[in-house]
Each structure stands twice: as structure tokens, then as C-alpha cells.
Amino acid sequence: MNDTLLFLFIINLFMVFLTGGLLAVIPYITSQSPLFGVRIPANQAKHPQVISLKRRFRMVISFASLVVAGLVVVQYMYVPQMSILTAIYAPLIIILMQFVVYIPSWKRALLIKAEHQWALSEKGSADMKLTMSRQTFSQLPWAWYIVSAVLAIVAIIVGLYLYPTLPDQIATHWGASMEADSWSEKSLMSVLAMPLFALGMAIFMMVSNMMTWRMKLQLNQEDPARSYAQHRIYRRYLSHVLGAITVLMTFMFLFFYGLALELWSPSKTLMYIAMGVPTVLMIVLPLGLSLKVGQAGNKINPDILEVDRASVGLIPQASSRPSVSRQDDRYWKLGMFYYNKEDPTLFVEDRFGTNGGFNYARPFAWVFVALIFLLTVGTVILTTFLYLNSNI
């Protein structure tokens, strides 16, 4: 158990520094135009006040991460058995701190923009339907999902083939010590649960990738053709990262499935490696992509193709403006939450961060967020309750 707790302690420290480090560099990997959710001219990204605001955010988040890391060390020294709960709460604390630090930064960004009376100079505008043009699914990297689905289906076939020879009790869960700690009576459901879940997860990830692929864009109106080209390349990279994560998740499920079917009996070290390496890769791949290409590919220097110019549907500045614009700061509450009743879009790209978000003027967005919130809070509370009432 001591080795297990030490392993969890190391993982906890790694996650604290990784989470804190990622949050600290978000202002540097997001596009230059949004400054903490406030749209400013891209040519003002090097303004001394802008640089100072980003630096202060980075320093505060870094300091907060060090404080949390210190608390993790203290927890391990005095109550090491709580390391499992620390794995849940430590990253959540840093994320909460990030939000607390972000709000003053957003307010300061608004003041800086107003003080200098910065206005966006646009080369042109684009028709709403064309500006938010979405790439076709034919360009999605389907191979990742085909591989994941095939592996899951093969696992199902193997499970059915071995079913008559399996023991009456099937291991269904392994604890932090990498030892089976839960079993179920043999049945088709208990035997096939893991590969079916892996197959379902592959389908879920595929649908998520499709939603990301079809998410309407936020183009930089100062140079929309270049912005569209960056989005086009970025989404291809992102789709491959999401596909690779799907394969890694499938591998992890099927690794434990082999244990349940007693197809192999690896050492604890090998089990830690088999779980640790894919987990680290699932974190490093999207992080590396964000650091390399920035938010929505804003660091990419693309070749602008005719399809990019045609897709944004550039029209003269004097022409009528699109009826819906996501550039206006008034539609972004706290610079993070998009709320525009005139925009029928449900999914949009974030201004702060590297993910997508919702148009909170759409009722379904609130339903979805409420479900995710309840699921997350319920999982944390249930996990905490079960752990505190266990004999560990």
C-alpha cells in the first residue's frame, strides 16, 4: 500500500503542476485578439499594459499552484491515505483559483480597451452562413475510430468465445494498488460490459469530434481568410489528437478486460506502465497541440488557399454587415460565456481557453451544463462518501 500511496502522491504533484502550468500559459496560447475575453486589435498584443496583465495573471496562477503543491506534500506527510481524494480535489482547487484570478483580469482588460479607445479595424466582413463555414465530414480522420471500434468488437467476440470456460466470478474493478477489488457473477453483461463500454466510448468520442468539426467558427475579422485557413489546419490537427485519445482509451479498457478474462497476468509495475503511459499521453497530446499551434491555430502561418477566401465570402467593408456578430464584447458575459439571442448557434469557440462553449441564450445549453454539473458534483460527493466510509 505504501508504494501505491507514493505513486498517487507523485501523480498528484504531476497533475497540480500540469494543471497550474496549463492555466498559467492560457493567455499566451489563446489568439492575440481576445485579451481575457475582451476583443482588442491584434496589433496591440505587444502593448506594455497587455503584456503586464498577462504576466501578472501567470505569476498569480503559478504562485497558487505552488501553494497547492505544498498542501499536497503536507497531506502526504501527515495523512497519506487521503492521497486518492487529493487526486480529485487538488486540480479542482487550482481551477477555482484560476477563475477567481481571471475576473479581475477581465475587468482590467475592459478598462485598458476603453482607456485607449481601441477599435477593431476590419478588412471586410463575411456573410454569416459563409463566415461560419464548416468543413465536411469526409476529411475527418475516421481511421482512429475504425481501429477503436474493431478492437472493441474483436474483444466482444473473444469474450463470447471464452464465456463457457470463464470462472463463476468475474473481476470488474481494480483499485489504486492495481489489485482486483470488485467481482460480479458471470453473465453476458458482466463479461461484455468493458468492451461494450469501450465501443460506446469510441462512438461518443467520434460524435464529439464531429461536433467539434462542425462547430461554427470565430474568425478574426481583421484578416478573415487567414483566420479561416488557421482554423482549417487546426481542426485537422485537433481531430487527429482526439482520435489518438480514443485509441488510447480503448487500449486501457481492453487491457483490464484481458485481466478480467485471465488472458494475461502482468506485474504491478507493468500495470502501472500500461495505465500511466496512455494517461500521460492523453494529457500531453492536447497540451502539446495547444502550445504548438495556439488557440484555434492562431500560431499557424498557413498558406491561404482559394478555398479559404471563398469560404469566408469576403465582401467590401461598405456592404451591409452580418446580422449576427460574435465579435461584440457585449455578447460575452465575463468574457467567457457567450449569450446572444439573435444567434441560433448552440456551439461556439471560447474566447478564453482552447475549447468550445455554448451559446447560453439557447435553452439546451443550460440543460446540458446542468446535467454535466450535477454529474460532476454527484461523482465527487459519492466518491468522497464511499472513500471516507471504506476501510482503507
LINSUL-V506117 format. One record per residue. N is the residue number from 0. RES is the residue in one letter. SS is DSSP state (helix for helix, strand for strand, loop for the rest). PHI is phi in degrees with one decimal (* if undefined). Layout:
BEGIN
{{N:RES:SS:PHI} {N:RES:SS:PHI}}
END
This chain:
BEGIN
{{0:M:loop:*} {1:N:helix:-60.1} {2:D:helix:-62.9} {3:T:helix:-64.7} {4:L:helix:-66.2} {5:L:helix:-63.5} {6:F:helix:-61.5} {7:L:helix:-63.9} {8:F:helix:-60.9} {9:I:helix:-63.5} {10:I:helix:-62.6} {11:N:helix:-62.4} {12:L:helix:-62.9} {13:F:helix:-60.4} {14:M:helix:-67.3} {15:V:helix:-63.3} {16:F:helix:-68.5} {17:L:helix:-67.6} {18:T:helix:-63.1} {19:G:helix:-62.9} {20:G:helix:-64.1} {21:L:helix:-64.8} {22:L:helix:-64.8} {23:A:helix:-68.1} {24:V:helix:-98.4} {25:I:helix:-53.1} {26:P:helix:-61.3} {27:Y:helix:-95.2} {28:I:helix:-105.5} {29:T:loop:-76.2} {30:S:loop:-62.4} {31:Q:loop:-70.7} {32:S:loop:-72.2} {33:P:strand:-75.6} {34:L:strand:-108.8} {35:F:loop:50.0} {36:G:loop:83.9} {37:V:strand:-106.6} {38:R:strand:-76.0} {39:I:loop:-125.2} {40:P:loop:-60.7} {41:A:helix:-60.6} {42:N:helix:-74.7} {43:Q:helix:-101.1} {44:A:loop:-63.9} {45:K:loop:-98.3} {46:H:loop:-60.9} {47:P:helix:-53.9} {48:Q:helix:-69.5} {49:V:helix:-67.0} {50:I:helix:-62.2} {51:S:helix:-64.0} {52:L:helix:-65.4} {53:K:helix:-65.4} {54:R:helix:-64.7} {55:R:helix:-64.2} {56:F:helix:-60.0} {57:R:helix:-62.5} {58:M:helix:-66.7} {59:V:helix:-66.0} {60:I:helix:-63.3} {61:S:helix:-64.0} {62:F:helix:-64.3} {63:A:helix:-61.0} {64:S:helix:-65.1} {65:L:helix:-64.0} {66:V:helix:-63.3} {67:V:helix:-64.1} {68:A:helix:-60.4} {69:G:helix:-62.6} {70:L:helix:-65.7} {71:V:helix:-64.2} {72:V:helix:-63.7} {73:V:helix:-61.4} {74:Q:helix:-59.7} {75:Y:helix:-68.7} {76:M:helix:-69.8} {77:Y:helix:-106.3} {78:V:loop:-135.7} {79:P:helix:-59.8} {80:Q:helix:-67.0} {81:M:helix:-90.5} {82:S:helix:-62.2} {83:I:helix:-64.9} {84:L:helix:-68.2} {85:T:helix:-61.2} {86:A:helix:-60.6} {87:I:helix:-85.7} {88:Y:helix:-87.3} {89:A:helix:-59.4} {90:P:helix:-62.2} {91:L:helix:-64.0} {92:I:helix:-64.1} {93:I:helix:-65.3} {94:I:helix:-62.5} {95:L:helix:-63.8} {96:M:helix:-61.6} {97:Q:helix:-61.2} {98:F:helix:-66.9} {99:V:helix:-62.7} {100:V:helix:-74.9} {101:Y:helix:-65.7} {102:I:helix:-56.1} {103:P:helix:-61.6} {104:S:helix:-66.2} {105:W:helix:-62.6} {106:K:helix:-62.1} {107:R:helix:-65.5} {108:A:helix:-63.1} {109:L:helix:-61.5} {110:L:helix:-66.2} {111:I:helix:-63.0} {112:K:helix:-62.9} {113:A:helix:-68.5} {114:E:helix:-60.9} {115:H:helix:-94.8} {116:Q:loop:53.0} {117:W:loop:-72.9} {118:A:loop:-127.1} {119:L:loop:-79.1} {120:S:loop:-96.0} {121:E:loop:-110.4} {122:K:loop:-70.9} {123:G:loop:178.5} {124:S:strand:-122.5} {125:A:strand:-140.4} {126:D:loop:-59.4} {127:M:helix:-54.9} {128:K:helix:-67.8} {129:L:helix:-85.4} {130:T:helix:-57.8} {131:M:loop:-93.2} {132:S:loop:-52.5} {133:R:loop:-119.4} {134:Q:loop:-73.1} {135:T:loop:-79.2} {136:F:helix:-68.1} {137:S:helix:-63.2} {138:Q:helix:-92.5} {139:L:loop:-65.9} {140:P:loop:-77.5} {141:W:helix:-63.4} {142:A:helix:-57.6} {143:W:helix:-58.8} {144:Y:helix:-77.6} {145:I:helix:-64.8} {146:V:helix:-60.9} {147:S:helix:-61.8} {148:A:helix:-66.1} {149:V:helix:-63.0} {150:L:helix:-60.8} {151:A:helix:-65.3} {152:I:helix:-66.2} {153:V:helix:-60.8} {154:A:helix:-62.6} {155:I:helix:-62.5} {156:I:helix:-63.2} {157:V:helix:-62.5} {158:G:helix:-62.1} {159:L:helix:-65.6} {160:Y:helix:-66.3} {161:L:helix:-86.8} {162:Y:helix:-50.8} {163:P:helix:-62.4} {164:T:helix:-97.0} {165:L:loop:-76.8} {166:P:loop:-68.2} {167:D:loop:-70.3} {168:Q:strand:-111.8} {169:I:strand:-114.2} {170:A:strand:-66.5} {171:T:strand:-124.0} {172:H:strand:-154.2} {173:W:strand:-125.7} {174:G:loop:-83.7} {175:A:loop:-63.5} {176:S:loop:-81.4} {177:M:loop:63.0} {178:E:loop:-117.8} {179:A:strand:-61.4} {180:D:strand:-128.3} {181:S:strand:-152.0} {182:W:strand:-132.4} {183:S:strand:-134.8} {184:E:strand:-62.2} {185:K:loop:-63.0} {186:S:loop:-157.4} {187:L:helix:-59.2} {188:M:helix:-67.8} {189:S:helix:-67.2} {190:V:helix:-75.3} {191:L:helix:-98.5} {192:A:helix:-58.7} {193:M:helix:-64.2} {194:P:helix:-65.3} {195:L:helix:-65.7} {196:F:helix:-65.9} {197:A:helix:-62.0} {198:L:helix:-64.6} {199:G:helix:-62.4} {200:M:helix:-66.1} {201:A:helix:-62.1} {202:I:helix:-65.8} {203:F:helix:-61.2} {204:M:helix:-65.5} {205:M:helix:-63.6} {206:V:helix:-63.3} {207:S:helix:-61.5} {208:N:helix:-63.5} {209:M:helix:-64.3} {210:M:helix:-64.6} {211:T:helix:-64.3} {212:W:helix:-62.4} {213:R:helix:-97.2} {214:M:loop:-61.3} {215:K:loop:-67.8} {216:L:loop:-87.5} {217:Q:loop:-108.2} {218:L:loop:-86.7} {219:N:loop:-75.2} {220:Q:loop:-70.5} {221:E:loop:-73.5} {222:D:loop:-155.6} {223:P:helix:-64.4} {224:A:helix:-65.3} {225:R:helix:-65.0} {226:S:helix:-61.5} {227:Y:helix:-65.3} {228:A:helix:-62.6} {229:Q:helix:-63.4} {230:H:helix:-60.6} {231:R:helix:-59.5} {232:I:helix:-71.8} {233:Y:helix:-60.8} {234:R:helix:-66.9} {235:R:helix:-67.3} {236:Y:helix:-61.1} {237:L:helix:-61.2} {238:S:helix:-62.9} {239:H:helix:-68.8} {240:V:helix:-64.1} {241:L:helix:-62.4} {242:G:helix:-65.5} {243:A:helix:-63.7} {244:I:helix:-62.0} {245:T:helix:-61.3} {246:V:helix:-64.8} {247:L:helix:-63.5} {248:M:helix:-63.9} {249:T:helix:-61.1} {250:F:helix:-59.1} {251:M:helix:-63.6} {252:F:helix:-61.2} {253:L:helix:-74.1} {254:F:helix:-62.2} {255:F:helix:-69.4} {256:Y:helix:-62.9} {257:G:helix:-63.3} {258:L:helix:-64.9} {259:A:helix:-62.9} {260:L:loop:-85.7} {261:E:loop:60.8} {262:L:loop:-79.7} {263:W:loop:-151.3} {264:S:loop:-139.3} {265:P:loop:-73.4} {266:S:loop:-72.2} {267:K:helix:-61.6} {268:T:helix:-59.9} {269:L:helix:-65.4} {270:M:helix:-67.0} {271:Y:helix:-61.4} {272:I:helix:-66.1} {273:A:helix:-62.9} {274:M:helix:-91.0} {275:G:helix:-71.0} {276:V:helix:-62.6} {277:P:helix:-60.7} {278:T:helix:-62.5} {279:V:helix:-63.1} {280:L:helix:-63.4} {281:M:helix:-65.9} {282:I:helix:-89.3} {283:V:helix:-69.7} {284:L:helix:-60.4} {285:P:helix:-67.1} {286:L:helix:-64.7} {287:G:helix:-61.9} {288:L:helix:-62.7} {289:S:helix:-62.6} {290:L:helix:-67.6} {291:K:helix:-76.6} {292:V:helix:-111.8} {293:G:loop:77.7} {294:Q:helix:-69.3} {295:A:helix:53.8} {296:G:helix:81.2} {297:N:loop:-67.0} {298:K:loop:-90.9} {299:I:loop:-77.3} {300:N:loop:-108.4} {301:P:loop:-85.3} {302:D:loop:-80.8} {303:I:loop:-85.0} {304:L:loop:-93.4} {305:E:helix:-62.3} {306:V:helix:-63.6} {307:D:helix:-68.4} {308:R:helix:-67.3} {309:A:helix:-69.1} {310:S:helix:-69.9} {311:V:helix:-80.4} {312:G:loop:58.1} {313:L:strand:-58.6} {314:I:strand:-133.5} {315:P:loop:-57.7} {316:Q:loop:-60.6} {317:A:loop:-73.7} {318:S:loop:-70.8} {319:S:loop:-63.8} {320:R:loop:-79.3} {321:P:loop:-63.7} {322:S:loop:-70.4} {323:V:loop:-124.8} {324:S:loop:-132.7} {325:R:loop:-91.9} {326:Q:loop:-79.0} {327:D:loop:-71.7} {328:D:helix:-61.2} {329:R:helix:-66.9} {330:Y:helix:-85.5} {331:W:strand:-114.5} {332:K:strand:-71.8} {333:L:loop:59.3} {334:G:loop:74.2} {335:M:loop:-123.3} {336:F:strand:-111.3} {337:Y:strand:-81.5} {338:Y:loop:-141.1} {339:N:loop:-144.3} {340:K:loop:-66.7} {341:E:loop:-81.0} {342:D:loop:-100.7} {343:P:loop:-76.0} {344:T:loop:-65.7} {345:L:loop:-95.3} {346:F:strand:-104.2} {347:V:strand:-136.2} {348:E:strand:-83.1} {349:D:loop:-70.3} {350:R:loop:-88.5} {351:F:loop:-119.5} {352:G:loop:114.9} {353:T:loop:-121.2} {354:N:loop:-111.5} {355:G:strand:-95.5} {356:G:strand:-141.1} {357:F:strand:-113.1} {358:N:strand:-90.4} {359:Y:loop:-75.1} {360:A:loop:-79.5} {361:R:loop:-94.4} {362:P:helix:-55.1} {363:F:helix:-62.4} {364:A:helix:-60.8} {365:W:helix:-67.7} {366:V:helix:-63.0} {367:F:helix:-64.3} {368:V:helix:-63.2} {369:A:helix:-62.4} {370:L:helix:-63.4} {371:I:helix:-63.3} {372:F:helix:-63.2} {373:L:helix:-64.2} {374:L:helix:-64.0} {375:T:helix:-66.2} {376:V:helix:-63.5} {377:G:helix:-62.1} {378:T:helix:-65.3} {379:V:helix:-63.4} {380:I:helix:-65.0} {381:L:helix:-63.9} {382:T:helix:-61.7} {383:T:helix:-63.2} {384:F:helix:-62.1} {385:L:helix:-63.4} {386:Y:helix:-68.7} {387:L:helix:-65.9} {388:N:loop:-99.9} {389:S:loop:-89.0} {390:N:loop:-97.6} {391:I:loop:-72.4}}
END
